[in-house]
């Protein structure tokens, strides 16, 4: 399968690239400076989300899957998350891309009826803006009438560096927790679940969650 990955040099994006590459997929990475991206076996093209004049569609050749792993915390611009979701849904249908897989957040998952994780008293203040931005992007997807198939993949409340266990659970709109009430997933296992969905296309036009 041929895929194009926006945010390939980021923490989660790089794990998705590594997992997809290990399964034999052909990958093109979209990064700010392609000459500085040196991952063996992965092609790279320069693309800056902050540059509105840069064509996104011209960067797609014959890829059929688009992966977006972006956030606004590093550049202090959380609006870029929602805006990117809108842009991809608007522009990608005119390309060869058939599916969009989005690295989402956990903040918009429900911990109780009509109560999102981000709205609980325990949610860390320093991550609220990021969580709200991802929730806004999810709303964009759910309200879209784009012809593009999309999947929004939320990690657990805590995503951490760790080895692959290849054991996890998938859910929907509710936060997945273990018997102790914890919601965790390693970034490596998140990448496994992400590429599983990429290959199987089992959850189109919906949000799924991943946790132990």
N, C-alpha and C positions, 0 to 999 in steps of 0.2 A: 504494500500500500504506500502511496506517496502522500506525505503530509508536510504542511508548512507550519512552523511554530513561532508565534510572536511571544517574546519574552523568554527565548531559549537559554539565555545566559543567566537568568535568575535562579534562585534556590530551587523552587518547585519545578520551574520550566526545564532546568538542566537535568533533573531526575527523570522527568517524562521523556526527554530526548534520549537519555541513556537506556531507559527501559524499552522504548520503541526501537532504538537501534539494535539492542540485543536480540530483538525478535525479527530482525531483518527488514524493517521498514525503511523506506527511502525518505530522508528528511532534509528540508531546507529551513534554516534558521533565519529569522528576521531579528536583527540586532542593530544597535545604533551605529556601530562601526564594525563592518564585516571583516576588515583586515585584522582586527584584534581578536576575532573569534577563531580559535584553533581547536576544533574537535574533529578528530580523525573520522573520515567517512561521512561528515555532515557538511553540506553546502551552506553558504551563508550569503545573505544580502543585507545591505544597509537599509534601515527604516527607522524613522523617529516619529513617534506618535504626536509629539509636540509640533511637528511641521505639517500644518494643514494643507500645504501646497503639494506635498509628496503623494504621488498616486499609489494607492494600495493595490488596486487591481492589476497594475502593470507588473507587480512582483510575483503574481501567481502565473505559473506556466501550465502544468497539467496535473497539479496536486488536486486530490479529491477531498481531503480532510484538512481543516484549519484548526489549530490549537492556539488558544489565547491564555497566557499566564501573565497577567499584568496587575499592577496596583499603583496607587498614587502616593504612597507614603514616602518613598525615596525622593520624589521630586516635589512633595508638598502640594500636590494637585489631585485631590480625590475625584473631582468632576470628570477627569479623564477616563475613569472606569465606565461610568454610564455612557459617556460620549462614544467610547470605543465600541461598546455593545451596539449602540444605535448605528454606528458607521459600518460595522461588519455585517449586520443584518441587511443594511441598505446596499452595500457594494458587492458583497461576495456572490449574490445570485447571478451576477453577470459574468462570473468566472467559471472555471471547471470544478470549483469547490462544491461539494454536495452536503457536507456536514461541518458543523462548528462545535467544538468541545471547549468549554470554558472552565478555567480553574476558579471556582467560587469560594465563598467564605462560609463560616459556620454561624455567624451572627444572626442570619435571617432564619435559621432553623427554629422550630417551635419546641419549647421545653414543657409547655402546658397549652391547653386550648387558648388560642388568641394571645399567647405570650411568647415572644421571640427571645432567644438567648441574649441578644444585644440590649434588650429592654429590662433585663434582670439587674438587681442591685449589685450582684457580684461581678458583672462584666467589667473588665479592665478599662478604665477611662482612656488610656493611651491608644487603644485599638478601636474605639467607637467610630471614629470618622471613617476608618477603613471598612468596618463592618457595615455601616450605613450605606457607603458607596456601593459595596457588593450587593446589598439588598436592592438598591435602586437599579442596578444592572439586571438583577433577576426579574424585577418588575418589567423592565424593557423587553426581556425575552418573552415573558408570559403574555404581555399585551401585544406582541408583534403579530403582524399578518404576513411576514416575510415567507417566501417559499423555501428558505433555507432550513434544513433540519438542525436543531441545536440540542445540546445537553449541558446542563449546568451542574458541575460536580463539586459538592461541598465536602471538605475534610471534616474531621472531628473537631471539637472545641480546641483541643491541643494537638498540633502537628509538630513532630519533633525529629531530630536526626536519629536515625536508627537503622538497623539491618532489616532485611525482608524476612517476614515470618510466613508470608503467603497465606495468611489466615486473617480474614476480616469479614465484616458484615456490611451489606448494602441496605439503605433505607430510603425514605422519601422526604417528606417535609418535616419530620420530627427528628430531634437530636438523638443519636444513638449513644447509649451509655451502657457500662458494664454493671456487674452486680454491686459494685461499690459506688456507683453513681458517676464514675469517671467517663469522660469522652475523649479518647486518644487514638492516634494513628501515627505511625512513622511516615516520614516523607517518602521512603522507599516503597512501602506498601500502598500508600496513596497513589504513587506512580503506577504500580502494578494494576490497581483497580481502574485507574484512568485509561491505561492502554488496553485493558480487557474490554472496556466499554467502546473504545475506539475500534477494536476489531469486531466486536459482536453486535454493535448498534442495537442493543436491547432496550435502551431507554431514550427514545427520541422525543424531542419537544417537551422535556420535563426536567426537573431537578432531582438529583439523587444525592445521598450522603454516604460517606465511607467512614467506618470506625471499627475498632476491635470489639 
